[in-house]
Amino acid sequence: MDKIFDVILYISFIVKEDGNIDRLELSEGCGNDRIDQAVLDAVRTWTFEPASENGIPISYYWNTRVKFQYNPKSGEIDLRMLE
């Protein structure tokens, strides 16, 4: 039976006024450079609801954990931000 590969990475980034990510950094990776880079590449494609102040979108800094899970038997990959 194939074991599911499951890791948590710590990242930080700025969510810009348009909801796109800027200055994405890996604070703590999983120890596998290929997976770390794949996660960063995937997160760069995410968009967020920008914060607002008095109804005007503003950028904000975000630290979070990301869970990467890979099932070699099915080939399924799951990547999600943890609260």
URTA-V15854 format. One record per backbone hydrogen bond with DSSP energy under -1.0 kcal/mol. NH is the residue of the N-H (numbers start at 1). CO is the residue of the C=O. E is the energy in kcal/mol with one decimal. If there is no record, write none. Layout:
# URTA-V15854
nh,co,e
NH,CO,E
NH,CO,E
This chain:
# URTA-V15854
nh,co,e
5,70,-2.9
7,68,-2.7
9,66,-2.9
10,28,-2.5
11,64,-2.5
12,25,-2.3
13,62,-2.2
14,22,-3.1
15,60,-3.2
16,20,-3.0
19,16,-2.3
22,14,-2.5
25,12,-3.0
27,10,-2.3
28,10,-1.9
36,32,-2.8
37,33,-2.4
38,34,-2.1
39,35,-2.6
40,36,-2.2
41,37,-2.6
42,38,-2.1
43,39,-2.8
44,40,-2.0
45,42,-1.4
46,43,-1.8
48,19,-2.5
53,56,-2.6
56,53,-1.5
58,51,-2.7
60,15,-1.9
62,13,-3.1
64,11,-2.6
66,9,-3.1
67,80,-3.1
68,7,-2.7
69,78,-2.7
70,5,-3.1
71,76,-2.7
75,71,-2.8
78,69,-2.8
80,67,-2.1
82,65,-3.0
